[in-house]
């Protein structure tokens, strides 16, 4: 499954922002003032990836407090 989210609360935003050249503050200010069309954003052309590990059942009801480890140390 391929999923794309771009809210700042999503881990998927991290690789997007890593590719952005420059400071995001002028872009946000341009959004506030309605001047986004005048704003130029440059992007690094290299690919970026985000890996998210979750407990079984996520995003619904899921176990919390689990330890992430390799198969040699994990009890499950």
Buried (B, 14 or more C-beta within 10 A) or exposed (E): EEEEEEEEEBEBBEEBEEEEEEEEEEBEEBEEEEEEEEEEEEEEEEEEEEEEEEEEEEEEEEEEEBEEEEEEEEEE
